[in-house]
Amino acid sequence: MMDNRTNATVPTLADFFNSSVNGTVLRLLNSSLPLSTGSLYSYPELVLCAVGFSILIVVTLGGNSLVLVAVARTKKLQTATNVFVVNLSVSDCLSCLAFVWSVPAMVSTTPGYPLQTAVPCIVTAALVFITVSCSLNSLANIALNRCLLITRPKETYQWLYTPKKIALMVLIAWLVPFSAVVVPPLYGVGDIGFDPESRTCTDIDTHTKAAIYDKIQFGVFFPFPCIVIIVSYILIWRHIKKHFKKRRQNASGHMQSSTVVPSAQSSASMRDVDGGIPKGTRTLQGSLRRVESRHTLRRTKHDQLAITKNLFVVVFAFIVCFMPLAIMVVTKNNRYQLYGGLALFLNGCINPLIYAAKHPHLGPVLRAMIRCRCSSE
């Protein structure tokens, strides 16, 4: 007796394998295309950027946390300049903590998750903008601090950099970008929230007054800090150049008058005794003290110059890392802004490495902490 089911198609293991492979290939081909949710990036690109941001966030938080702990534990590092270095590290850490909310949104198959609600995304976007601007303000404060320390009298520096005035400078570095980011949307000028094109929290380009909002941010964030940085380091360079030129002239004049012939009077003064101590001995002790004082002064100037060079490298690294994103923002090229954001976040990883490599005071402490040999001295 024939079975009526003999003509039915029975799925085999080979059929299941072929259908699975074809489905996987089809999904990969579809994923290489931009998402249908309005994103400018394909899903593999979003995953790649999410992985890159995750790595940079972890490294930035780790490196800058070491800087904060080093300054908190080491009395020698608690200087006026390092207040702004600490502020720079704090802003880098906060920008990472804020942007970490955008990473799940990049890889999520549900568009906008977990940033579908407005409040977290608005807070995240505002904090990212504020911290980036605060980083630039901190670099401007560092440049101005080094300029006044090197080019102006010590009294001027001590008058300006008191604890209260330093606290005011740090407060202004945060309040100015906060006002530029938060106040305009409250009056209907621009808005911030979730951007489906990049799957991140940023300003809304579709807002009717988005262009005005961008101009406000650009005008508040960049011109003044950049002018301060450029002018400060130009003045430092001119002062150092003039100092070394004068030093070479003094050295050549000293060599011409270096031959001294001891006189009979000086020989007699060496034999005189006052209070049991020969005058020549007292003269020699005074000379040694003056030489030691000059050596300490030269060493201090050398350290300050090395610190200034190290912090200039920090400024230069920020400019290089920020330039790609700045060009894309100015040219309105949204297609590659995520990659520009990766370059900007790379700067937060580089700063601790620059400190550890060349900073004469912070570098040894960071290296000792890495080796678990840190002390509070």
VOPAGU-2260 file (C-alpha; in pm, 1 decimal, decimal comma):
REM VOPAGU-2260
SITE   aa  ch    i         X         Y         Z
SITE  MET   A    0       0,0       0,0       0,0
SITE  MET   A    1     148,7     331,3    -109,1
SITE  ASP   A    2     192,2     614,2     135,3
SITE  ASN   A    3      21,4     931,0      19,2
SITE  ARG   A    4     305,6    1131,4     173,2
SITE  THR   A    5     576,3     998,5     -61,4
SITE  ASN   A    6     538,1    1297,5    -293,3
SITE  ALA   A    7     580,5    1544,0      -6,6
SITE  THR   A    8     908,3    1734,8      18,6
SITE  VAL   A    9    1107,7    1625,0     320,3
SITE  PRO   A   10    1366,6    1884,4     434,6
SITE  THR   A   11    1715,1    1744,6     463,8
SITE  LEU   A   12    2026,2    1859,3     648,5
SITE  ALA   A   13    2174,4    1980,6     319,0
SITE  ASP   A   14    1866,7    2192,5     248,8
SITE  PHE   A   15    1886,5    2343,2     596,2
SITE  PHE   A   16    2258,7    2419,5     551,1
SITE  ASN   A   17    2206,8    2579,6     208,5
SITE  SER   A   18    1920,4    2794,9     330,4
SITE  SER   A   19    2124,9    2908,6     632,9
SITE  VAL   A   20    2427,8    2999,6     420,9
SITE  ASN   A   21    2215,8    3186,0     167,9
SITE  GLY   A   22    2040,2    3371,7     446,7
SITE  THR   A   23    2370,4    3468,6     608,7
SITE  VAL   A   24    2514,7    3592,4     278,6
SITE  LEU   A   25    2198,1    3788,9     213,7
SITE  ARG   A   26    2213,2    3950,2     557,9
SITE  LEU   A   27    2580,8    4043,4     509,1
SITE  LEU   A   28    2505,8    4196,2     170,9
SITE  ASN   A   29    2219,0    4394,7     314,3
SITE  SER   A   30    2421,9    4509,2     616,0
SITE  SER   A   31    2682,9    4669,1     389,0
SITE  LEU   A   32    2419,9    4915,5     273,6
SITE  PRO   A   33    2316,0    5222,6     475,7
SITE  LEU   A   34    2045,2    5149,8     728,6
SITE  SER   A   35    1690,3    5226,3     626,3
SITE  THR   A   36    1636,4    5421,3     947,3
SITE  GLY   A   37    1803,2    5734,8     809,3
SITE  SER   A   38    2161,9    5654,6     915,3
SITE  LEU   A   39    2443,8    5766,2     686,0
SITE  TYR   A   40    2649,9    5465,8     792,9
SITE  SER   A   41    2620,1    5097,3     719,3
SITE  TYR   A   42    2579,7    4859,2    1008,8
SITE  PRO   A   43    2940,5    4725,9     987,8
SITE  GLU   A   44    3063,4    5085,7    1000,2
SITE  LEU   A   45    2855,2    5154,0    1308,3
SITE  VAL   A   46    2987,8    4839,6    1476,0
SITE  LEU   A   47    3346,1    4937,3    1386,5
SITE  CYS   A   48    3298,6    5288,1    1529,2
SITE  ALA   A   49    3130,9    5149,6    1840,5
SITE  VAL   A   50    3425,3    4917,1    1904,6
SITE  GLY   A   51    3670,4    5202,8    1843,7
SITE  PHE   A   52    3488,4    5435,3    2079,7
SITE  SER   A   53    3467,8    5162,4    2345,2
SITE  ILE   A   54    3844,4    5104,2    2335,7
SITE  LEU   A   55    3923,1    5476,2    2344,6
SITE  ILE   A   56    3679,0    5535,8    2630,6
SITE  VAL   A   57    3835,6    5263,5    2845,8
SITE  VAL   A   58    4193,3    5380,3    2777,0
SITE  THR   A   59    4104,7    5747,3    2830,3
SITE  LEU   A   60    3932,2    5680,2    3160,8
SITE  GLY   A   61    4223,8    5468,2    3281,2
SITE  GLY   A   62    4498,4    5709,7    3178,4
SITE  ASN   A   63    4332,7    6025,4    3305,8
SITE  SER   A   64    4235,0    5855,6    3631,2
SITE  LEU   A   65    4606,3    5788,7    3687,3
SITE  VAL   A   66    4676,8    6159,7    3630,4
SITE  LEU   A   67    4411,0    6259,6    3884,4
SITE  VAL   A   68    4538,1    6014,6    4144,5
SITE  ALA   A   69    4899,4    6121,0    4084,8
SITE  VAL   A   70    4823,1    6488,1    4146,7
SITE  ALA   A   71    4606,0    6407,6    4450,0
SITE  ARG   A   72    4875,4    6190,5    4612,5
SITE  THR   A   73    5188,6    6392,0    4530,3
SITE  LYS   A   74    5242,2    6727,2    4700,9
SITE  LYS   A   75    5501,4    6840,1    4448,4
SITE  LEU   A   76    5243,1    6816,7    4169,1
SITE  GLN   A   77    4985,8    7036,4    4342,4
SITE  THR   A   78    5073,7    7353,8    4154,4
SITE  ALA   A   79    4872,3    7624,3    3981,0
SITE  THR   A   80    4950,7    7483,1    3637,7
SITE  ASN   A   81    4841,0    7134,1    3734,7
SITE  VAL   A   82    4500,4    7264,8    3844,3
SITE  PHE   A   83    4428,4    7322,9    3475,8
SITE  VAL   A   84    4586,8    6987,6    3384,9
SITE  VAL   A   85    4348,8    6820,9    3632,4
SITE  ASN   A   86    4057,4    7015,3    3484,8
SITE  LEU   A   87    4157,3    6889,7    3139,6
SITE  SER   A   88    4163,8    6530,8    3265,3
SITE  VAL   A   89    3825,3    6571,5    3436,3
SITE  SER   A   90    3666,9    6704,7    3117,1
SITE  ASP   A   91    3812,2    6413,2    2916,1
SITE  CYS   A   92    3671,3    6163,2    3166,7
SITE  LEU   A   93    3326,9    6324,2    3166,6
SITE  SER   A   94    3311,5    6333,2    2786,6
SITE  CYS   A   95    3384,1    5959,1    2783,4
SITE  LEU   A   96    3119,9    5885,0    3045,4
SITE  ALA   A   97    2868,2    6091,4    2847,6
SITE  PHE   A   98    2943,2    5938,8    2508,5
SITE  VAL   A   99    2936,9    5582,6    2638,2
SITE  TRP   A  100    2554,3    5602,0    2617,0
SITE  SER   A  101    2577,1    5637,8    2238,6
SITE  VAL   A  102    2773,3    5314,5    2190,5
SITE  PRO   A  103    2473,2    5079,2    2245,4
SITE  ALA   A  104    2264,9    5295,4    2010,9
SITE  MET   A  105    2517,5    5239,9    1730,0
SITE  VAL   A  106    2503,5    4860,6    1746,9
SITE  SER   A  107    2137,9    4823,9    1844,6
SITE  THR   A  108    1899,7    4677,2    1589,6
SITE  THR   A  109    1627,3    4894,8    1738,1
SITE  PRO   A  110    1689,9    5250,1    1609,6
SITE  GLY   A  111    1754,2    5489,8    1891,9
SITE  TYR   A  112    1778,7    5233,8    2172,4
SITE  PRO   A  113    1864,4    5308,9    2455,0
SITE  LEU   A  114    1835,7    5679,5    2369,7
SITE  GLN   A  115    1469,7    5680,6    2274,6
SITE  THR   A  116    1373,3    5896,8    2571,3
SITE  ALA   A  117    1456,9    6264,8    2532,2
SITE  VAL   A  118    1610,4    6354,6    2868,5
SITE  PRO   A  119    1911,8    6115,0    2873,9
SITE  CYS   A  120    2002,0    6201,9    2516,2
SITE  ILE   A  121    1976,9    6577,2    2578,4
SITE  VAL   A  122    2195,8    6550,2    2888,5
SITE  THR   A  123    2448,3    6333,3    2702,6
SITE  ALA   A  124    2473,6    6570,1    2405,5
SITE  ALA   A  125    2503,6    6878,4    2625,6
SITE  LEU   A  126    2775,1    6719,6    2839,8
SITE  VAL   A  127    2979,8    6614,5    2535,3
SITE  PHE   A  128    2969,4    6966,6    2388,1
SITE  ILE   A  129    3048,2    7131,4    2722,4
SITE  THR   A  130    3341,0    6905,1    2803,0
SITE  VAL   A  131    3501,9    6945,3    2459,7
SITE  SER   A  132    3482,4    7324,1    2492,6
SITE  CYS   A  133    3608,1    7306,4    2852,8
SITE  SER   A  134    3909,0    7106,0    2732,4
SITE  LEU   A  135    3997,0    7384,6    2491,2
SITE  ASN   A  136    3950,2    7644,7    2765,0
SITE  SER   A  137    4179,1    7443,3    2994,2
SITE  LEU   A  138    4447,2    7437,7    2725,4
SITE  ALA   A  139    4413,0    7815,7    2693,3
SITE  ASN   A  140    4451,5    7853,3    3070,8
SITE  ILE   A  141    4760,0    7631,1    3061,6
SITE  ALA   A  142    4914,9    7836,3    2781,4
SITE  LEU   A  143    4844,8    8165,7    2961,6
SITE  ASN   A  144    4983,3    8025,0    3286,9
SITE  ARG   A  145    5309,3    7917,1    3124,1
SITE  CYS   A  146    5339,7    8250,7    2942,1
SITE  LEU   A  147    5303,8    8458,4    3258,4
SITE  LEU   A  148    5533,2    8229,0    3456,8
SITE  ILE   A  149    5814,7    8254,7    3201,3
SITE  THR   A  150    5781,7    8606,2    3060,7
SITE  ARG   A  151    5654,7    8811,0    3356,7
SITE  PRO   A  152    5801,9    8887,5    3701,3
SITE  LYS   A  153    5740,8    8639,9    3978,9
SITE  GLU   A  154    5531,7    8893,3    4171,7
SITE  THR   A  155    5286,1    8927,6    3883,1
SITE  TYR   A  156    5242,3    8552,2    3860,1
SITE  GLN   A  157    5187,9    8513,6    4234,2
SITE  TRP   A  158    4935,8    8800,2    4238,2
SITE  LEU   A  159    4726,5    8648,1    3960,2
SITE  TYR   A  160    4738,2    8279,0    4051,0
SITE  THR   A  161    4592,1    8273,9    4398,9
SITE  PRO   A  162    4358,6    7987,5    4499,7
SITE  LYS   A  163    4044,7    8202,2    4465,2
SITE  LYS   A  164    4140,8    8337,4    4123,8
SITE  ILE   A  165    4236,8    7992,0    3999,1
SITE  ALA   A  166    3898,5    7857,0    4113,6
SITE  LEU   A  167    3730,0    8144,0    3926,2
SITE  MET   A  168    3923,3    8059,5    3608,6
SITE  VAL   A  169    3816,0    7695,8    3630,0
SITE  LEU   A  170    3453,9    7798,2    3694,1
SITE  ILE   A  171    3454,8    8027,4    3389,9
SITE  ALA   A  172    3601,6    7745,7    3178,6
SITE  TRP   A  173    3285,1    7545,8    3255,0
SITE  LEU   A  174    3021,5    7820,6    3268,9
SITE  VAL   A  175    3097,4    7972,8    2929,0
SITE  PRO   A  176    3034,2    7653,7    2725,5
SITE  PHE   A  177    2743,8    7562,0    2952,5
SITE  SER   A  178    2575,1    7892,0    2865,5
SITE  ALA   A  179    2641,6    7850,4    2492,7
SITE  VAL   A  180    2502,7    7495,6    2484,9
SITE  VAL   A  181    2205,7    7512,4    2723,3
SITE  VAL   A  182    2069,1    7868,3    2702,0
SITE  PRO   A  183    1993,1    7900,0    2324,6
SITE  PRO   A  184    1764,9    7590,2    2306,5
SITE  LEU   A  185    1569,8    7724,8    2604,3
SITE  TYR   A  186    1478,0    8025,4    2384,6
SITE  GLY   A  187    1402,0    7818,7    2074,3
SITE  VAL   A  188    1740,0    7868,5    1903,6
SITE  GLY   A  189    1850,2    7521,1    1794,9
SITE  ASP   A  190    1808,2    7194,8    1981,0
SITE  ILE   A  191    2002,8    6888,3    2091,8
SITE  GLY   A  192    1892,4    6525,3    2100,3
SITE  PHE   A  193    1917,7    6197,2    1911,0
SITE  ASP   A  194    2055,5    6211,5    1556,6
SITE  PRO   A  195    1940,9    5913,2    1345,9
SITE  GLU   A  196    2209,7    5982,2    1084,0
SITE  SER   A  197    2497,8    5905,0    1321,0
SITE  ARG   A  198    2296,8    5726,0    1593,0
SITE  THR   A  199    2450,2    5956,1    1853,4
SITE  CYS   A  200    2331,1    6242,1    2070,2
SITE  THR   A  201    2423,7    6577,5    1918,5
SITE  ASP   A  202    2265,0    6896,2    1787,3
SITE  ILE   A  203    1960,8    6865,6    1560,2
SITE  ASP   A  204    2043,5    6981,6    1207,0
SITE  THR   A  205    1676,7    6975,6    1099,8
SITE  HIS   A  206    1581,7    7249,8    1347,5
SITE  THR   A  207    1472,8    7575,3    1183,7
SITE  LYS   A  208    1739,0    7774,3    1371,3
SITE  ALA   A  209    2011,2    7509,2    1368,2
SITE  ALA   A  210    2247,2    7734,5    1169,4
SITE  ILE   A  211    2224,3    8012,9    1429,3
SITE  TYR   A  212    2285,6    7762,3    1707,8
SITE  ASP   A  213    2597,1    7632,2    1530,1
SITE  LYS   A  214    2731,9    7985,9    1487,9
SITE  ILE   A  215    2678,3    8060,9    1858,1
SITE  GLN   A  216    2866,0    7748,0    1957,3
SITE  PHE   A  217    3149,0    7813,5    1714,1
SITE  GLY   A  218    3183,2    8175,7    1823,8
SITE  VAL   A  219    3189,7    8089,2    2193,9
SITE  PHE   A  220    3398,5    7772,4    2177,1
SITE  PHE   A  221    3691,0    7848,2    1948,4
SITE  PRO   A  222    3810,3    8205,0    1867,8
SITE  PHE   A  223    3909,2    8334,6    2213,1
SITE  PRO   A  224    4081,8    8017,0    2345,7
SITE  CYS   A  225    4267,4    7970,4    2016,2
SITE  ILE   A  226    4390,1    8332,1    2018,9
SITE  VAL   A  227    4507,9    8294,9    2379,9
SITE  ILE   A  228    4695,6    7974,2    2296,8
SITE  ILE   A  229    4863,3    8113,1    1984,4
SITE  VAL   A  230    4964,0    8446,7    2138,7
SITE  SER   A  231    5088,9    8285,5    2461,3
SITE  TYR   A  232    5320,2    8040,7    2292,0
SITE  ILE   A  233    5448,2    8305,1    2050,4
SITE  LEU   A  234    5541,8    8524,6    2347,5
SITE  ILE   A  235    5706,7    8227,7    2519,5
SITE  TRP   A  236    5908,3    8150,2    2205,5
SITE  ARG   A  237    6021,1    8513,2    2169,0
SITE  HIS   A  238    6119,5    8533,5    2535,7
SITE  ILE   A  239    6320,1    8210,8    2524,5
SITE  LYS   A  240    6491,1    8315,9    2202,7
SITE  LYS   A  241    6588,7    8651,7    2354,7
SITE  HIS   A  242    6704,6    8480,8    2674,9
SITE  PHE   A  243    6940,7    8242,0    2497,9
SITE  LYS   A  244    7075,5    8521,0    2278,4
SITE  LYS   A  245    7159,1    8728,6    2586,7
SITE  ARG   A  246    7309,0    8421,2    2753,6
SITE  ARG   A  247    7544,3    8362,0    2459,9
SITE  GLN   A  248    7653,8    8724,7    2469,0
SITE  ASN   A  249    7726,9    8706,4    2843,1
SITE  ALA   A  250    7918,6    8381,5    2797,6
SITE  SER   A  251    8143,0    8532,9    2529,3
SITE  GLY   A  252    8207,7    8842,0    2744,2
SITE  HIS   A  253    8288,3    8624,4    3046,7
SITE  MET   A  254    8544,0    8424,4    2849,9
SITE  GLN   A  255    8727,2    8742,9    2748,3
SITE  SER   A  256    8759,4    8862,1    3110,3
SITE  SER   A  257    8813,2    8524,5    3275,2
SITE  THR   A  258    9188,0    8568,6    3342,4
SITE  VAL   A  259    9235,5    8695,0    3698,4
SITE  VAL   A  260    9577,0    8762,4    3853,3
SITE  PRO   A  261    9576,5    8749,2    4235,6
SITE  SER   A  262    9722,5    9063,5    4387,2
SITE  ALA   A  263    9930,1    9107,8    4702,5
SITE  GLN   A  264    9632,7    9267,2    4871,4
SITE  SER   A  265    9410,9    8968,5    4794,8
SITE  SER   A  266    9682,2    8734,7    4918,9
SITE  ALA   A  267    9707,8    8931,6    5238,3
SITE  SER   A  268    9331,6    8924,1    5284,2
SITE  MET   A  269    9345,5    8548,1    5265,4
SITE  ARG   A  270    9579,6    8549,9    5566,3
SITE  ASP   A  271    9363,6    8782,2    5776,5
SITE  VAL   A  272    9156,4    8620,8    6046,6
SITE  ASP   A  273    8830,3    8756,6    6188,1
SITE  GLY   A  274    8661,3    8560,7    6464,0
SITE  GLY   A  275    8880,7    8256,1    6404,8
SITE  ILE   A  276    8757,7    8215,8    6041,5
SITE  PRO   A  277    8992,0    8332,9    5766,3
SITE  LYS   A  278    8841,3    8592,5    5536,4
SITE  GLY   A  279    8930,7    8379,8    5240,0
SITE  THR   A  280    8734,9    8092,8    5386,0
SITE  ARG   A  281    8432,2    8315,4    5437,2
SITE  THR   A  282    8464,6    8438,3    5080,5
SITE  LEU   A  283    8487,5    8081,0    4952,6
SITE  GLN   A  284    8175,6    7977,7    5150,6
SITE  GLY   A  285    7982,8    8273,1    5013,4
SITE  SER   A  286    8093,6    8185,4    4664,0
SITE  LEU   A  287    7980,1    7826,0    4709,5
SITE  ARG   A  288    7640,9    7941,0    4832,4
SITE  ARG   A  289    7603,2    8172,3    4533,7
SITE  VAL   A  290    7704,3    7895,3    4294,7
SITE  GLU   A  291    7456,1    7657,9    4456,8
SITE  SER   A  292    7183,5    7921,0    4438,3
SITE  ARG   A  293    7255,4    7984,5    4071,1
SITE  HIS   A  294    7255,9    7610,1    4004,6
SITE  THR   A  295    6915,9    7571,5    4175,1
SITE  LEU   A  296    6779,3    7865,1    3977,0
SITE  ARG   A  297    6906,4    7720,1    3649,6
SITE  ARG   A  298    6758,7    7382,8    3737,6
SITE  THR   A  299    6422,9    7542,8    3815,9
SITE  LYS   A  300    6424,5    7732,1    3487,3
SITE  HIS   A  301    6519,1    7415,0    3303,8
SITE  ASP   A  302    6227,7    7225,5    3462,5
SITE  GLN   A  303    5983,0    7504,8    3384,7
SITE  LEU   A  304    6099,5    7511,5    3023,8
SITE  ALA   A  305    6061,9    7132,6    3000,0
SITE  ILE   A  306    5710,4    7153,8    3147,7
SITE  THR   A  307    5619,0    7425,1    2897,9
SITE  LYS   A  308    5745,3    7214,2    2605,9
SITE  ASN   A  309    5551,7    6913,6    2734,5
SITE  LEU   A  310    5227,1    7108,8    2767,3
SITE  PHE   A  311    5279,0    7262,9    2423,3
SITE  VAL   A  312    5288,8    6908,1    2284,3
SITE  VAL   A  313    4955,4    6847,4    2461,4
SITE  VAL   A  314    4806,6    7153,7    2289,8
SITE  PHE   A  315    4949,0    7049,6    1953,2
SITE  ALA   A  316    4806,4    6697,9    1992,8
SITE  PHE   A  317    4460,8    6841,2    2069,1
SITE  ILE   A  318    4471,9    7059,6    1757,4
SITE  VAL   A  319    4576,8    6767,9    1536,4
SITE  CYS   A  320    4309,3    6535,9    1678,2
SITE  PHE   A  321    4035,5    6799,6    1666,8
SITE  MET   A  322    4112,2    6927,6    1314,6
SITE  PRO   A  323    3931,8    6649,4    1118,2
SITE  LEU   A  324    3606,7    6696,0    1311,1
SITE  ALA   A  325    3633,0    7076,5    1290,4
SITE  ILE   A  326    3672,4    7062,0     912,3
SITE  MET   A  327    3368,7    6834,4     882,1
SITE  VAL   A  328    3158,2    7060,6    1103,6
SITE  VAL   A  329    3254,1    7372,7     907,8
SITE  THR   A  330    3196,3    7206,9     569,2
SITE  LYS   A  331    2871,5    7040,2     689,8
SITE  ASN   A  332    3007,3    6698,2     590,5
SITE  ASN   A  333    2805,7    6466,8     815,8
SITE  ARG   A  334    2907,6    6147,7     636,9
SITE  TYR   A  335    3238,5    6104,2     821,2
SITE  GLN   A  336    3173,7    6286,7    1149,0
SITE  LEU   A  337    3186,2    5963,2    1347,8
SITE  TYR   A  338    3541,6    5906,6    1227,5
SITE  GLY   A  339    3626,0    6264,4    1323,2
SITE  GLY   A  340    3483,1    6191,4    1667,1
SITE  LEU   A  341    3715,6    5891,3    1693,2
SITE  ALA   A  342    4012,6    6117,0    1619,2
SITE  LEU   A  343    3897,8    6363,5    1885,6
SITE  PHE   A  344    3857,4    6090,1    2147,7
SITE  LEU   A  345    4206,4    5967,6    2061,0
SITE  ASN   A  346    4338,4    6290,8    2213,1
SITE  GLY   A  347    4214,0    6188,1    2557,1
SITE  CYS   A  348    4427,9    5872,8    2535,3
SITE  ILE   A  349    4736,5    6060,7    2415,1
SITE  ASN   A  350    4755,0    6321,3    2692,1
SITE  PRO   A  351    4852,0    6082,8    2978,1
SITE  LEU   A  352    5113,9    5925,1    2750,3
SITE  ILE   A  353    5264,2    6268,7    2680,0
SITE  TYR   A  354    5278,2    6344,3    3052,6
SITE  ALA   A  355    5438,6    6009,1    3131,5
SITE  ALA   A  356    5695,8    6038,1    2854,0
SITE  LYS   A  357    5839,6    6388,3    2896,1
SITE  HIS   A  358    5689,6    6577,0    3190,7
SITE  PRO   A  359    5978,5    6629,5    3439,4
SITE  HIS   A  360    5755,4    6606,8    3749,3
SITE  LEU   A  361    5436,8    6424,8    3648,9
SITE  GLY   A  362    5614,4    6169,8    3430,0
SITE  PRO   A  363    5818,1    5997,3    3704,6
SITE  VAL   A  364    5510,5    5976,9    3929,7
SITE  LEU   A  365    5295,8    5820,6    3657,0
SITE  ARG   A  366    5567,4    5570,9    3569,8
SITE  ALA   A  367    5606,7    5483,0    3938,4
SITE  MET   A  368    5229,9    5433,1    3972,1
SITE  ILE   A  369    5229,3    5198,2    3676,3
SITE  ARG   A  370    5501,9    4998,4    3853,0
SITE  CYS   A  371    5304,3    5019,7    4181,3
SITE  ARG   A  372    5582,6    5219,0    4348,3
SITE  CYS   A  373    5403,9    5547,9    4407,1
SITE  SER   A  374    5454,1    5757,4    4720,4
SITE  SER   A  375    5309,3    6083,4    4843,8
SITE  GLU   A  376    5645,0    6264,1    4839,6
